[in-house]
Amino acid sequence: MRQPPSPIAPAAQPAAPAARPPLASAQSAAATRDAAPRPAPGSILFGIVLLVVSLSILTLLDAGGKWVMMAGVPLVVLCWVRYAVHLALALAVILPARGPRILRSRRPSAQITRGTCMVVSTSAFFTTLRYLPQAEATAINFLAPLLVLATAPWVLREPPRLSRWIAAGVGLLGVLVVIRPGAGLHPLGTLIGLGTACCFAAQYISTRRVAIDDPLTSLVWSGAVGTALLTLALPFVLPAALPVLAGLEPLHWAVLASTGVLGCVGHLLQIVAYRNAPASALAPFIYLQIVSAASVSWLIWGDFPDAVTWLGIAIICSSGMGIGVLEWRRSRSAQAQPA
């Protein structure tokens, strides 16, 4: 599963490429980039293109996970393959370029906590996809960064700001429009989706604790912790899953393996994107993931949000982008003040 990106401005970001991310790791590095000299316009455009491509890749990851679960692949097996392939590919790409030192974390316990949060979030989101169309499930997840904003005074010890609480309230209103009784969404899936947003909020917060590490270090650790935890759970589900796995066609196996490849590649692209463009420039394009999720959901399953659901999605996006612009201006103003 992808880690949904944080649409809030650098000053308010939960220090996040990837995870989907992961993106959270890329954004933690990006928070300091916005205080640095602005990248060249060509570099910013390159970063935007990479971000859009990465979001499309992670949307395909979600769709692939939903598709193989519909074929009978158990959740634990799906998540194990997703993290194991992610880890193998990340090590194959990163180790030759950066050497063994990239594996060392300054806060290993915080990395384990973050990796655990990612596994829970991944499992919860894939479970949500069992019951809800992909576009609606993705839209609900965009509540997570707003939850972080609303709770920042307590969990991140940041100054309380009325604007953040208003943005969180407006975002919640948008989610309520999406999950309204007449929307035809499965009640259990809706509840799990809201719980998933809370899990992602916890993941954002835990990501902030590891912002001191290189984003690539966090990328490897997320795969390693996820693989280790799911390997412990695998013996409890594998015996019952063997008949289902034996009946899978080659296409099912290819899609199953692709979840790990797409997750790793998508997160790597996001890290590069945030190194080429400031988070404030990339933030508006994050919401294109809802459009890609709706498109993929329609192409594969024929699900497409109705007009009222799109209104709710627009409210969520407007809330995130609005507070993002406000926080960006606030951070710029603070940087301009003499020390």
C-alpha positions as CSV (number, residue, x, y, z in Angstrom):
1,M,0.0,0.0,0.0
2,R,1.1,3.4,-0.6
3,Q,1.6,5.9,2.2
4,P,-0.7,8.8,1.6
5,P,1.2,12.1,1.2
6,S,0.8,15.0,3.5
7,P,-0.7,18.0,1.8
8,I,0.3,20.4,4.5
9,A,3.0,23.0,4.2
10,P,6.6,22.3,5.5
11,A,6.1,24.1,8.7
12,A,3.1,21.9,9.6
13,Q,4.2,18.7,8.0
14,P,4.5,15.6,10.1
15,A,8.0,15.3,8.7
16,A,7.5,13.0,6.0
17,P,7.9,8.2,-0.3
18,A,6.8,7.4,0.2
19,A,4.0,5.5,2.5
20,R,3.2,5.1,0.8
21,P,6.4,6.9,1.6
22,P,8.1,6.6,1.8
23,L,6.6,10.0,1.1
24,A,6.7,10.9,4.7
25,S,10.4,10.5,4.7
26,A,10.8,12.6,1.6
27,Q,8.8,15.4,3.1
28,S,10.9,15.5,6.3
29,A,13.9,16.3,4.1
30,A,11.7,18.7,2.1
31,A,10.9,20.7,5.2
32,T,14.4,22.1,5.2
33,R,14.6,22.5,1.5
34,D,11.9,25.2,1.5
35,A,14.2,27.3,3.7
36,A,17.1,26.9,1.2
37,P,17.5,28.8,-2.0
38,R,14.8,28.0,-4.5
39,P,15.6,25.3,-7.1
40,A,15.7,26.2,-10.7
41,P,12.4,26.2,-12.6
42,G,13.4,23.2,-14.6
43,S,14.2,21.3,-11.4
44,I,10.9,22.1,-9.9
45,L,9.0,20.9,-13.1
46,F,11.0,17.7,-13.0
47,G,10.0,17.2,-9.3
48,I,6.4,17.8,-10.1
49,V,6.5,15.2,-13.0
50,L,8.2,12.7,-10.7
51,L,5.6,13.2,-8.0
52,V,2.7,12.8,-10.4
53,V,4.2,9.6,-11.8
54,S,4.9,8.3,-8.3
55,L,1.3,8.9,-7.2
56,S,0.1,7.0,-10.3
57,I,2.4,4.1,-9.5
58,L,1.2,3.9,-5.9
59,T,-2.4,4.0,-7.1
60,L,-1.7,1.0,-9.3
61,L,-0.2,-0.7,-6.2
62,D,-3.5,-0.2,-4.3
63,A,-5.5,-1.5,-7.3
64,G,-3.3,-4.5,-7.6
65,G,-3.7,-5.3,-3.9
66,K,-7.4,-5.0,-4.1
67,W,-7.5,-7.2,-7.3
68,V,-5.4,-10.1,-5.8
69,M,-7.5,-10.0,-2.6
70,M,-10.6,-10.5,-4.7
71,A,-8.9,-13.6,-6.1
72,G,-8.6,-15.0,-2.6
73,V,-5.1,-13.9,-1.6
74,P,-5.1,-13.5,2.2
75,L,-4.3,-10.0,3.6
76,V,-1.2,-11.2,5.5
77,V,0.2,-12.9,2.5
78,L,-0.4,-9.8,0.3
79,C,1.2,-7.5,2.9
80,W,4.2,-9.9,3.4
81,V,4.9,-10.0,-0.4
82,R,4.5,-6.2,-0.6
83,Y,7.1,-5.5,2.1
84,A,9.5,-8.4,1.3
85,V,9.8,-7.4,-2.4
86,H,10.0,-3.8,-1.4
87,L,12.9,-4.6,1.0
88,A,14.7,-6.8,-1.6
89,L,14.5,-4.1,-4.3
90,A,15.4,-1.3,-2.0
91,L,18.6,-3.1,-0.8
92,A,19.5,-4.0,-4.4
93,V,19.2,-0.4,-5.5
94,I,20.4,1.6,-2.4
95,L,23.3,-0.6,-1.0
96,P,25.5,-0.5,-4.2
97,A,25.1,3.3,-4.4
98,R,25.4,4.3,-0.7
99,G,27.1,1.3,1.0
100,P,26.2,-0.4,4.3
101,R,26.3,2.8,6.2
102,I,22.9,3.8,4.8
103,L,21.4,1.0,7.0
104,R,22.4,2.6,10.2
105,S,19.7,4.6,12.0
106,R,20.3,7.1,14.7
107,R,17.0,6.2,16.3
108,P,16.4,2.4,15.7
109,S,13.6,2.2,18.2
110,A,11.7,5.1,16.5
111,Q,12.2,3.3,13.1
112,I,10.7,0.2,14.6
113,T,7.7,2.1,15.9
114,R,7.3,3.8,12.5
115,G,7.6,0.5,10.6
116,T,5.0,-1.0,12.9
117,C,2.6,1.9,12.2
118,M,3.2,1.4,8.5
119,V,2.3,-2.3,8.7
120,V,-0.9,-1.5,10.6
121,S,-1.8,1.3,8.1
122,T,-1.1,-0.9,5.1
123,S,-3.3,-3.7,6.5
124,A,-6.1,-1.4,7.4
125,F,-6.1,0.3,4.0
126,F,-6.1,-3.0,2.1
127,T,-9.0,-4.1,4.3
128,T,-10.8,-0.9,3.5
129,L,-10.4,-1.7,-0.2
130,R,-12.3,-4.9,0.4
131,Y,-15.4,-2.9,1.1
132,L,-15.1,0.5,-0.5
133,P,-14.3,1.8,-4.1
134,Q,-10.7,2.9,-4.4
135,A,-11.5,6.6,-4.9
136,E,-13.6,6.9,-1.8
137,A,-11.1,5.0,0.3
138,T,-8.3,7.3,-0.9
139,A,-10.3,10.4,-0.2
140,I,-11.0,9.3,3.4
141,N,-7.2,8.9,3.9
142,F,-6.6,12.5,3.1
143,L,-8.2,13.3,6.5
144,A,-5.0,11.9,8.1
145,P,-2.7,15.0,7.7
146,L,-5.5,17.2,8.9
147,L,-5.9,15.0,12.0
148,V,-2.2,15.6,12.6
149,L,-2.7,19.3,12.3
150,A,-5.5,19.3,14.8
151,T,-3.6,17.3,17.4
152,A,-0.2,18.9,16.9
153,P,-0.3,21.0,20.1
154,W,-0.5,17.8,22.1
155,V,1.4,15.2,20.2
156,L,4.0,17.4,18.5
157,R,4.1,20.2,21.0
158,E,3.5,22.8,18.3
159,P,1.6,26.1,19.0
160,P,-2.2,25.7,18.9
161,R,-3.6,27.5,15.9
162,L,-7.3,28.1,15.1
163,S,-6.7,27.9,11.4
164,R,-5.5,24.3,11.7
165,W,-8.5,23.2,13.7
166,I,-10.8,25.0,11.2
167,A,-9.0,23.2,8.3
168,A,-9.4,19.8,10.1
169,G,-13.1,20.5,10.7
170,V,-13.7,21.4,7.1
171,G,-11.8,18.3,6.0
172,L,-13.9,16.2,8.3
173,L,-17.0,17.8,6.8
174,G,-15.8,16.7,3.3
175,V,-15.3,13.2,4.5
176,L,-18.8,13.2,6.0
177,V,-20.1,14.2,2.6
178,V,-18.2,11.3,1.0
179,I,-19.4,8.7,3.5
180,R,-23.0,10.1,3.8
181,P,-25.7,7.5,4.3
182,G,-27.0,7.8,0.8
183,A,-23.6,7.2,-0.8
184,G,-24.1,3.4,-0.7
185,L,-20.8,2.7,1.0
186,H,-20.4,-0.4,3.1
187,P,-20.8,0.7,6.8
188,L,-18.0,-1.6,8.0
189,G,-15.7,-0.4,5.2
190,T,-16.5,3.2,6.2
191,L,-15.6,2.6,9.8
192,I,-12.3,0.8,8.8
193,G,-11.5,3.6,6.4
194,L,-11.9,6.2,9.2
195,G,-9.7,4.0,11.4
196,T,-7.2,3.8,8.6
197,A,-7.0,7.6,8.5
198,C,-6.2,7.6,12.2
199,C,-3.5,5.0,11.6
200,F,-1.9,7.1,8.9
201,A,-2.0,10.1,11.3
202,A,0.0,8.0,13.8
203,Q,2.3,7.0,11.0
204,Y,3.0,10.7,10.1
205,I,3.7,11.5,13.7
206,S,6.1,8.5,14.1
207,T,7.8,9.6,10.9
208,R,8.7,12.9,12.5
209,R,10.7,11.0,15.1
210,V,13.0,9.6,12.4
211,A,13.4,12.7,10.4
212,I,17.0,12.8,11.6
213,D,17.8,9.8,9.4
214,D,18.4,9.8,5.7
215,P,15.1,9.2,3.8
216,L,16.7,6.2,2.1
217,T,17.5,4.8,5.5
218,S,13.9,5.1,6.5
219,L,12.9,3.5,3.2
220,V,15.0,0.4,3.9
221,W,13.9,0.2,7.6
222,S,10.2,0.4,6.7
223,G,10.6,-2.6,4.4
224,A,12.7,-4.5,7.0
225,V,10.3,-3.9,9.9
226,G,7.3,-4.8,7.8
227,T,8.9,-8.0,6.5
228,A,10.0,-9.1,10.0
229,L,6.6,-8.5,11.6
230,L,4.6,-10.1,8.8
231,T,7.0,-13.1,8.7
232,L,6.1,-13.7,12.3
233,A,2.4,-13.7,11.4
234,L,2.8,-15.8,8.2
235,P,2.8,-19.3,9.8
236,F,-0.6,-18.6,11.3
237,V,-2.3,-18.0,7.9
238,L,-0.1,-19.8,5.4
239,P,-1.4,-23.4,5.9
240,A,-5.0,-22.3,5.1
241,A,-3.8,-20.1,2.3
242,L,-1.8,-22.7,0.4
243,P,-4.8,-24.2,-1.5
244,V,-5.7,-20.6,-2.7
245,L,-2.1,-19.8,-3.6
246,A,-1.7,-23.1,-5.5
247,G,-4.7,-22.1,-7.7
248,L,-3.5,-18.7,-8.6
249,E,-2.7,-18.0,-12.3
250,P,0.6,-16.5,-13.4
251,L,-1.0,-13.1,-13.8
252,H,-2.1,-13.2,-10.2
253,W,1.4,-13.9,-9.1
254,A,2.8,-11.2,-11.3
255,V,0.4,-8.6,-9.9
256,L,1.1,-9.8,-6.3
257,A,4.8,-9.4,-6.8
258,S,4.3,-6.0,-8.5
259,T,2.9,-4.6,-5.2
260,G,6.3,-4.6,-3.7
261,V,8.0,-3.3,-6.9
262,L,5.5,-0.5,-7.3
263,G,5.7,0.5,-3.6
264,C,9.5,0.7,-3.7
265,V,9.7,2.5,-7.0
266,G,6.9,4.9,-6.1
267,H,8.6,5.9,-2.9
268,L,12.0,6.2,-4.5
269,L,10.6,8.6,-7.1
270,Q,8.9,10.7,-4.4
271,I,12.3,11.0,-2.6
272,V,13.8,12.3,-5.8
273,A,10.9,14.6,-6.4
274,Y,11.2,16.3,-3.0
275,R,14.9,16.7,-3.6
276,N,14.2,18.6,-6.8
277,A,11.3,20.8,-5.7
278,P,10.2,22.3,-2.4
279,A,7.2,20.7,-0.7
280,S,5.2,23.9,-1.0
281,A,5.4,23.6,-4.8
282,L,4.5,19.9,-4.8
283,A,1.6,20.1,-2.3
284,P,-1.2,21.0,-4.8
285,F,-0.3,18.1,-7.1
286,I,-0.7,15.5,-4.3
287,Y,-4.5,15.6,-4.7
288,L,-4.2,14.3,-8.2
289,Q,-3.9,10.9,-6.5
290,I,-7.7,11.0,-5.9
291,V,-8.2,11.6,-9.7
292,S,-5.9,8.7,-10.6
293,A,-7.6,6.5,-8.0
294,A,-11.0,7.3,-9.4
295,S,-9.8,6.6,-13.0
296,V,-8.3,3.3,-12.1
297,S,-11.3,2.3,-10.1
298,W,-13.6,3.1,-13.0
299,L,-11.4,1.3,-15.6
300,I,-11.0,-1.9,-13.6
301,W,-14.2,-2.2,-11.6
302,G,-16.6,0.3,-13.2
303,D,-16.8,2.4,-9.9
304,F,-16.9,6.1,-10.3
305,P,-17.9,8.7,-7.6
306,D,-21.2,10.5,-8.1
307,A,-21.5,14.3,-8.1
308,V,-22.1,14.6,-4.4
309,T,-19.1,12.5,-3.6
310,W,-16.9,14.6,-5.9
311,L,-18.2,17.6,-3.9
312,G,-17.0,16.0,-0.7
313,I,-13.6,15.3,-2.3
314,A,-13.4,18.9,-3.4
315,I,-14.0,20.0,0.1
316,I,-11.3,17.8,1.5
317,C,-8.8,19.0,-1.2
318,S,-9.7,22.6,-0.7
319,S,-9.2,22.3,3.1
320,G,-5.8,20.7,2.7
321,M,-4.6,23.1,0.0
322,G,-6.0,26.1,1.9
323,I,-4.2,25.3,5.1
324,G,-1.1,24.4,3.1
325,V,-0.9,27.9,1.5
326,L,-1.5,29.5,4.9
327,E,1.2,27.5,6.6
328,W,3.6,28.1,3.8
329,R,3.0,31.9,4.0
330,R,3.4,31.8,7.8
331,S,6.7,29.9,7.5
332,R,8.0,32.4,4.8
333,S,7.0,35.3,7.1
334,A,8.9,33.7,10.0
335,Q,12.0,33.2,7.9
336,A,11.9,36.8,6.7
337,Q,12.0,38.2,10.3
338,P,15.4,39.2,11.6
339,A,16.9,36.9,14.1
